Amino acid sequence: MAFIVNIGRTLRTHWKKSIFFTGLSIYGVKYAYERHEENLLRRVYCAEAKKYGDEKIPMSQRPRRVTVFLNPAAQAGKARKLFEKNAAPILYLAGIEVNVVKTEYEGQIKKFLGVLEPGETDTVTGILRKDDKKFHKIPVGVIPLGYTNSFSHLLYGVDKDAVRMIADAAMAVVKAVTKKVDVLKIDGGEGRTTFALCGMEMGAYRDAEDRKSSYWYFGPLKSRWTYLRTAMKEWPPVLKAELSYVEATEENMTVPVKDVAPRKKVWSFFGFLFRKNQPDQEEVEVPVKETQEEEESVSRSLSTMELTLMTPNMLPNQDFPSIQVGIGPAELSRSDFITEGWRRINQTGPKYGSETDETLLVKNIDIRVQGNQEDGPLWYNIDGEAFEAIPVTVSLLREKLNFFYPVFDPSRAPAQKTDDRPTLKH
């Protein structure tokens, strides 16, 4: 009893230290528990991947191969560690041959893809810039190792932690279930073409988010301060642009059905020996004759606080797939601007614009921004990356790429025994 009384007296005498170490202990226990849960989750995914690695394949068939383009600088240099700890073991246990290419500068992936042959790829712009249409059919995987991960949230959900999302992405590659997605083609002329999976935006909200990193000294309040600081500048920060677009209809946005013809089977002695004959069911595409008439375009001048474009990937409830253009208000009070900016801080998942914006459904659109900003040139935000706001033509490429799609649910996986641990064989 005296021992307990002494402890109580000590805690009362040194109450500040007691509170500090109590909080530190609670944090330590919570941290250890979260790491333990993550390890259990990794074991579930690795056990599922090992089932694929244990499957036998014919001697004439090569193991699956994937090429991973890894940016080691992503997420403040943590990308490599996250990949090697959460994604690489799943791919290796599944018996997949992994080739990791670490990038050293911006645009290196596009140059690398310029000399690759079909079978090795993992980036959208590099794939679509190649003329070989067979190259476009290569499945693409996205492993979310950065901060934004806009398209990854569309594929894997927004309510998952980093370990779960990375493991889902790796398991999607293992299971090889693909889903066709639409791509936004943004053509600036003179070979300046880029592609987007989510969309693009420009205007006051984009500029405020772009300046957020320069207010790092505000810590967690920098996201709110950037909108306050923007509201203190010359007002209103109006964006002027000229638009020319073709309105979307269900008829002009329908993907044309391609006729196919069976490929003739060619018998070969060497093919018979090595079992490389083409199957009778394999088909080749026959070009579809296009009989579309020239469509009427609509021209419009606008003055707005924000202009956004979204792909059908972000709008699953559309009546028919098309580009959704969002036009913000022409004028907005400072207080309304701050309120809307703070609301966007708390929203989950990728989303452009607000619900009160005017919306248009277009097939393609020409954008010519007219701006004389004293602070410098105007910029687009295309899937989280900044591009100078030059005149562009934006069109929608329907079902252009195949992406690996997650189908594995670890909560439905059978429970493992404590000593049933998948291991890597060297």
C-alpha positions as CSV (number, residue, x, y, z in Angstrom):
1,M,0.0,0.0,0.0
2,A,2.8,2.4,0.8
3,F,4.3,1.7,-2.6
4,I,1.1,2.9,-4.3
5,V,1.0,6.0,-2.1
6,N,4.6,6.9,-3.0
7,I,3.8,6.6,-6.7
8,G,0.7,8.8,-6.3
9,R,2.8,11.4,-4.3
10,T,5.5,11.3,-7.0
11,L,3.0,11.8,-9.8
12,R,1.4,14.7,-8.0
13,T,4.8,16.4,-7.2
14,H,6.0,16.0,-10.8
15,W,2.7,16.4,-12.6
16,K,4.1,18.1,-15.7
17,K,6.5,15.3,-16.3
18,S,3.8,12.8,-15.6
19,I,1.5,14.3,-18.2
20,F,4.2,14.4,-20.8
21,F,5.4,10.8,-20.3
22,T,1.8,9.6,-20.2
23,G,1.0,11.2,-23.5
24,L,4.3,9.9,-24.9
25,S,3.4,6.4,-23.8
26,I,0.0,6.5,-25.3
27,Y,1.5,7.7,-28.6
28,G,4.1,4.9,-28.5
29,V,1.5,2.2,-27.9
30,K,-0.7,3.5,-30.7
31,Y,2.3,3.7,-33.1
32,A,3.3,0.1,-32.2
33,Y,-0.3,-1.1,-32.7
34,E,-0.6,0.5,-36.1
35,R,2.8,-1.0,-37.3
36,H,1.6,-4.4,-36.1
37,E,-1.7,-4.1,-38.0
38,E,0.2,-3.1,-41.1
39,N,2.5,-6.1,-40.8
40,L,-0.5,-8.4,-40.6
41,L,-2.0,-6.8,-43.6
42,R,1.2,-7.3,-45.6
43,R,1.2,-10.9,-44.7
44,V,-2.3,-11.4,-46.0
45,Y,-1.4,-9.9,-49.3
46,C,1.8,-11.8,-49.6
47,A,0.0,-15.1,-48.8
48,E,-2.4,-14.4,-51.7
49,A,0.4,-13.5,-54.0
50,K,2.3,-16.7,-53.2
51,K,-0.6,-18.7,-54.6
52,Y,0.2,-17.3,-58.0
53,G,3.9,-17.8,-57.6
54,D,3.3,-21.5,-56.8
55,E,1.4,-22.1,-60.0
56,K,3.2,-24.1,-62.7
57,I,3.7,-22.7,-66.2
58,P,4.7,-24.5,-69.4
59,M,8.4,-24.5,-70.3
60,S,7.6,-22.6,-73.5
61,Q,6.0,-19.8,-71.5
62,R,8.0,-17.0,-70.0
63,P,7.2,-15.6,-66.6
64,R,5.3,-12.3,-66.5
65,R,7.4,-9.2,-66.6
66,V,6.6,-5.7,-65.4
67,T,8.7,-2.5,-65.6
68,V,8.3,-0.1,-62.7
69,F,9.3,3.5,-63.2
70,L,10.2,4.7,-59.7
71,N,10.7,8.4,-58.8
72,P,12.9,8.1,-55.6
73,A,12.3,11.8,-54.8
74,A,8.5,11.3,-54.4
75,Q,7.0,11.9,-51.0
76,A,10.2,13.6,-49.7
77,G,12.4,10.6,-50.7
78,K,10.2,7.9,-49.0
79,A,8.9,6.4,-52.3
80,R,11.7,3.8,-52.7
81,K,11.3,2.6,-49.1
82,L,7.5,2.4,-49.5
83,F,7.8,0.4,-52.7
84,E,10.4,-2.0,-51.4
85,K,8.4,-2.7,-48.2
86,N,4.8,-2.8,-49.5
87,A,4.7,-3.6,-53.2
88,A,7.9,-5.4,-54.2
89,P,7.4,-8.5,-52.0
90,I,4.0,-9.0,-53.4
91,L,5.3,-8.9,-57.0
92,Y,8.3,-11.2,-56.3
93,L,6.2,-13.8,-54.4
94,A,3.8,-13.9,-57.4
95,G,6.7,-15.0,-59.6
96,I,6.8,-11.8,-61.7
97,E,10.0,-10.6,-63.2
98,V,10.3,-7.0,-62.0
99,N,12.5,-4.4,-63.7
100,V,12.8,-1.2,-61.7
101,V,13.9,2.0,-63.5
102,K,14.7,4.8,-61.1
103,T,14.2,8.2,-62.7
104,E,16.7,11.0,-62.2
105,Y,15.0,14.0,-63.9
106,E,11.6,15.1,-65.2
107,G,10.8,13.7,-68.6
108,Q,13.2,10.8,-68.4
109,I,10.3,8.2,-68.5
110,K,9.1,9.7,-71.8
111,K,12.6,9.4,-73.4
112,F,13.0,5.9,-72.1
113,L,9.7,4.8,-73.6
114,G,10.8,6.2,-76.9
115,V,13.2,3.3,-77.4
116,L,11.2,0.5,-75.6
117,E,9.6,-2.3,-77.5
118,P,6.0,-3.4,-76.6
119,G,6.0,-5.3,-73.4
120,E,7.7,-2.8,-71.1
121,T,5.8,0.3,-70.0
122,D,4.1,2.1,-67.1
123,T,3.4,5.7,-68.0
124,V,0.5,7.2,-69.8
125,T,2.0,10.0,-71.9
126,G,4.9,7.9,-73.0
127,I,2.6,5.2,-74.2
128,L,0.2,7.4,-76.1
129,R,3.0,9.3,-77.8
130,K,4.1,6.2,-79.6
131,D,2.5,5.5,-83.0
132,D,2.3,1.7,-82.5
133,K,-1.3,1.0,-81.6
134,K,-0.3,-2.4,-80.1
135,F,1.7,-0.4,-77.5
136,H,-1.5,1.3,-76.4
137,K,-3.0,-2.0,-75.4
138,I,-0.3,-2.8,-72.8
139,P,-1.9,-2.8,-69.3
140,V,-0.8,0.0,-67.0
141,G,-0.4,-0.1,-63.3
142,V,-0.4,2.8,-60.8
143,I,1.3,2.3,-57.5
144,P,0.5,5.4,-55.3
145,L,3.8,6.5,-53.7
146,G,3.4,10.2,-53.9
147,Y,1.3,12.8,-52.1
148,T,-1.6,13.5,-54.5
149,N,-2.3,10.1,-56.1
150,S,-5.4,11.6,-57.9
151,F,-6.1,8.7,-60.2
152,S,-5.1,6.1,-57.6
153,H,-8.0,7.3,-55.4
154,L,-10.4,6.7,-58.3
155,L,-9.1,3.1,-58.7
156,Y,-8.5,2.1,-55.1
157,G,-10.8,4.4,-53.0
158,V,-10.1,7.4,-50.7
159,D,-10.7,5.8,-47.4
160,K,-7.6,3.5,-47.3
161,D,-4.3,4.1,-45.7
162,A,-1.0,4.2,-47.6
163,V,-0.1,0.5,-47.0
164,R,-3.5,-0.8,-48.1
165,M,-3.5,1.3,-51.3
166,I,0.0,0.3,-52.3
167,A,-0.7,-3.4,-51.6
168,D,-4.0,-3.1,-53.6
169,A,-2.1,-1.7,-56.5
170,A,0.5,-4.5,-56.4
171,M,-2.1,-7.2,-56.1
172,A,-4.0,-5.7,-59.0
173,V,-0.9,-6.2,-61.2
174,V,-0.7,-9.8,-59.9
175,K,-4.3,-10.7,-60.6
176,A,-4.1,-8.9,-64.0
177,V,-7.7,-7.8,-64.1
178,T,-7.9,-4.8,-66.3
179,K,-10.4,-2.0,-66.9
180,K,-10.6,0.4,-69.9
181,V,-10.4,4.1,-69.0
182,D,-10.8,7.3,-70.9
183,V,-8.0,9.7,-71.5
184,L,-8.0,13.5,-72.0
185,K,-5.8,14.6,-74.8
186,I,-4.4,18.1,-74.4
187,D,-2.7,19.3,-77.6
188,G,-0.7,22.5,-77.5
189,G,0.6,22.2,-81.0
190,E,4.2,21.8,-82.2
191,G,4.5,18.4,-80.5
192,R,3.5,19.8,-77.1
193,T,0.9,17.1,-76.3
194,T,0.1,15.7,-72.9
195,F,-2.6,13.4,-71.5
196,A,-4.7,13.4,-68.4
197,L,-6.7,10.7,-66.6
198,C,-8.6,13.0,-64.2
199,G,-8.8,16.5,-65.7
200,M,-7.4,20.0,-65.7
201,E,-8.1,23.3,-63.9
202,M,-7.1,26.9,-63.9
203,G,-8.0,30.0,-62.0
204,A,-7.8,31.5,-58.5
205,Y,-8.2,28.3,-56.6
206,R,-5.5,26.5,-58.6
207,D,-3.1,29.5,-58.1
208,A,-3.8,29.5,-54.3
209,E,-3.0,25.8,-54.0
210,D,0.1,26.3,-56.0
211,R,1.4,28.9,-53.6
212,K,0.7,26.8,-50.6
213,S,4.1,25.2,-50.4
214,S,5.8,28.6,-50.1
215,Y,4.0,29.1,-46.8
216,W,5.6,26.1,-45.2
217,Y,6.5,28.1,-42.0
218,F,2.7,28.1,-41.1
219,G,2.8,24.4,-40.6
220,P,-0.6,22.7,-40.7
221,L,-2.2,26.1,-41.2
222,K,-0.6,26.8,-44.6
223,S,-3.5,25.3,-46.4
224,R,-5.9,27.9,-44.9
225,W,-3.4,30.8,-45.0
226,T,-2.9,30.5,-48.8
227,Y,-6.6,31.4,-49.4
228,L,-6.4,34.2,-46.9
229,R,-3.3,35.6,-48.6
230,T,-4.9,35.3,-52.0
231,A,-7.9,37.3,-50.9
232,M,-5.6,40.1,-49.7
233,K,-4.3,40.6,-53.2
234,E,-5.9,42.6,-56.1
235,W,-9.5,41.5,-56.3
236,P,-11.2,39.8,-58.1
237,P,-8.5,37.5,-59.7
238,V,-10.6,37.0,-62.9
239,L,-9.6,34.6,-65.6
240,K,-10.5,35.6,-69.2
241,A,-10.6,33.0,-71.9
242,E,-12.0,32.3,-75.3
243,L,-13.7,28.9,-75.8
244,S,-14.8,27.0,-78.9
245,Y,-16.4,23.7,-78.3
246,V,-18.6,21.0,-79.9
247,E,-21.4,20.0,-77.6
248,A,-21.6,16.3,-76.6
249,T,-24.5,14.2,-77.5
250,E,-25.2,10.5,-77.0
251,E,-24.7,9.9,-80.7
252,N,-21.4,11.7,-81.2
253,M,-19.9,10.2,-78.0
254,T,-20.7,6.6,-78.8
255,V,-17.6,4.4,-79.3
256,P,-17.8,2.9,-82.9
257,V,-18.0,-0.8,-83.0
258,K,-15.1,-2.3,-84.9
259,D,-15.6,-5.1,-87.3
260,V,-13.3,-8.1,-86.8
261,A,-12.1,-10.8,-89.1
262,P,-10.6,-14.1,-88.1
263,R,-6.9,-14.5,-88.7
264,K,-5.9,-17.4,-90.9
265,K,-4.0,-20.1,-89.2
266,V,-0.5,-20.6,-90.7
267,W,1.1,-24.0,-90.0
268,S,4.8,-24.1,-89.3
269,F,7.1,-27.1,-88.4
270,F,9.1,-24.9,-86.0
271,G,5.9,-23.5,-84.6
272,F,4.6,-27.0,-84.1
273,L,7.7,-27.9,-82.2
274,F,7.6,-24.9,-79.9
275,R,3.8,-24.5,-79.8
276,K,3.8,-21.0,-81.1
277,N,1.0,-21.3,-83.7
278,Q,-1.6,-18.6,-83.6
279,P,-5.0,-19.8,-82.3
280,D,-7.9,-19.9,-84.6
281,Q,-9.9,-17.6,-82.4
282,E,-7.5,-14.7,-82.6
283,E,-8.9,-11.8,-84.5
284,V,-7.6,-8.7,-86.1
285,E,-9.3,-5.4,-86.3
286,V,-10.8,-4.1,-89.6
287,P,-10.8,-0.4,-89.9
288,V,-14.2,1.3,-89.5
289,K,-15.2,3.7,-92.2
290,E,-15.9,7.1,-90.8
291,T,-18.9,8.9,-92.3
292,Q,-19.2,11.7,-89.7
293,E,-20.2,15.1,-91.0
294,E,-18.4,18.2,-89.7
295,E,-20.0,19.2,-86.4
296,E,-21.0,22.7,-85.5
297,S,-18.9,24.4,-82.9
298,V,-20.0,27.0,-80.3
299,S,-17.8,30.0,-79.5
300,R,-17.9,31.8,-76.2
301,S,-16.0,34.5,-74.3
302,L,-16.0,34.2,-70.5
303,S,-14.7,35.9,-67.4
304,T,-14.6,33.6,-64.5
305,M,-12.8,32.8,-61.2
306,E,-12.2,29.2,-62.2
307,L,-12.4,26.9,-65.3
308,T,-12.2,23.1,-64.9
309,L,-12.4,20.0,-67.2
310,M,-13.1,16.5,-65.9
311,T,-13.0,13.1,-67.6
312,P,-15.7,10.5,-67.4
313,N,-13.4,8.6,-65.0
314,M,-14.3,11.1,-62.3
315,L,-18.0,11.1,-63.2
316,P,-19.3,7.5,-63.1
317,N,-22.9,8.7,-63.0
318,Q,-22.9,10.5,-66.3
319,D,-25.7,9.7,-68.8
320,F,-23.1,9.3,-71.5
321,P,-19.3,9.7,-71.4
322,S,-18.1,13.2,-72.3
323,I,-15.8,16.0,-71.1
324,Q,-17.5,18.0,-68.3
325,V,-16.5,21.7,-68.3
326,G,-17.1,23.6,-65.1
327,I,-17.3,27.4,-65.2
328,G,-17.1,29.2,-61.9
329,P,-18.7,32.6,-61.0
330,A,-17.6,35.8,-62.8
331,E,-17.3,37.6,-59.4
332,L,-17.0,36.3,-55.9
333,S,-16.6,38.1,-52.6
334,R,-13.4,37.6,-50.6
335,S,-15.3,35.9,-47.7
336,D,-17.0,33.4,-50.1
337,F,-13.7,32.7,-51.8
338,I,-12.1,31.8,-48.4
339,T,-15.1,29.7,-47.3
340,E,-15.0,27.7,-50.5
341,G,-11.2,27.3,-50.3
342,W,-11.4,26.0,-46.8
343,R,-14.2,23.6,-47.7
344,R,-12.0,22.1,-50.4
345,I,-9.3,21.4,-47.9
346,N,-11.5,18.9,-46.1
347,Q,-12.9,17.2,-49.2
348,T,-11.7,13.6,-49.9
349,G,-10.8,12.3,-53.2
350,P,-10.0,14.1,-56.5
351,K,-12.6,16.7,-57.5
352,Y,-12.4,19.9,-59.5
353,G,-14.7,22.9,-59.1
354,S,-17.7,23.2,-56.9
355,E,-21.4,22.1,-57.1
356,T,-22.6,25.6,-58.0
357,D,-20.4,26.0,-61.1
358,E,-22.1,26.1,-64.5
359,T,-21.5,22.9,-66.4
360,L,-21.2,22.0,-70.0
361,L,-20.8,18.6,-71.7
362,V,-18.5,18.8,-74.7
363,K,-16.9,16.4,-77.2
364,N,-13.8,18.6,-77.7
365,I,-12.9,22.2,-76.7
366,D,-10.4,24.9,-77.7
367,I,-9.1,27.1,-74.9
368,R,-7.3,30.3,-75.4
369,V,-6.5,32.1,-72.1
370,Q,-6.2,35.9,-72.2
371,G,-4.1,37.0,-69.2
372,N,-1.7,39.8,-68.4
373,Q,-0.8,38.8,-64.9
374,E,1.9,41.0,-63.3
375,D,3.0,38.0,-61.1
376,G,4.0,35.9,-64.1
377,P,2.4,33.6,-66.7
378,L,-0.8,31.8,-66.2
379,W,-0.8,28.0,-65.5
380,Y,-2.9,24.9,-66.0
381,N,-3.1,22.2,-63.4
382,I,-3.2,18.9,-65.3
383,D,-3.6,15.8,-63.0
384,G,-1.7,17.7,-60.3
385,E,1.2,19.0,-62.5
386,A,1.6,22.6,-63.6
387,F,1.7,23.5,-67.3
388,E,2.0,26.9,-68.9
389,A,-1.4,28.2,-70.1
390,I,-0.8,28.1,-73.8
391,P,-3.7,27.8,-76.3
392,V,-4.8,24.1,-76.3
393,T,-7.2,21.8,-78.0
394,V,-8.7,19.2,-75.6
395,S,-10.4,16.1,-76.8
396,L,-11.6,12.8,-75.2
397,L,-10.0,9.5,-76.2
398,R,-12.6,6.9,-75.3
399,E,-11.5,3.6,-73.6
400,K,-8.0,4.3,-74.7
401,L,-5.9,2.5,-72.0
402,N,-6.2,-0.6,-69.9
403,F,-5.4,-0.2,-66.2
404,F,-5.0,-3.0,-63.7
405,Y,-8.1,-2.9,-61.5
406,P,-8.2,-4.2,-57.8
407,V,-10.4,-7.2,-57.1
408,F,-8.8,-8.6,-53.9
409,D,-10.4,-8.0,-50.6
410,P,-8.1,-8.9,-47.7
411,S,-10.9,-8.9,-45.2
412,R,-12.3,-12.0,-46.9
413,A,-9.0,-13.8,-47.0
414,P,-8.8,-16.9,-44.8
415,A,-7.0,-16.4,-41.5
416,Q,-3.4,-17.5,-41.3
417,K,-1.6,-19.5,-38.7
418,T,1.1,-17.7,-36.8
419,D,3.8,-19.9,-38.2
420,D,2.4,-19.8,-41.8
421,R,4.6,-17.1,-43.1
422,P,5.3,-16.7,-46.8
423,T,9.0,-16.3,-47.5
424,L,11.1,-15.2,-50.4
425,K,13.2,-17.9,-52.0
426,H,16.6,-16.8,-53.1
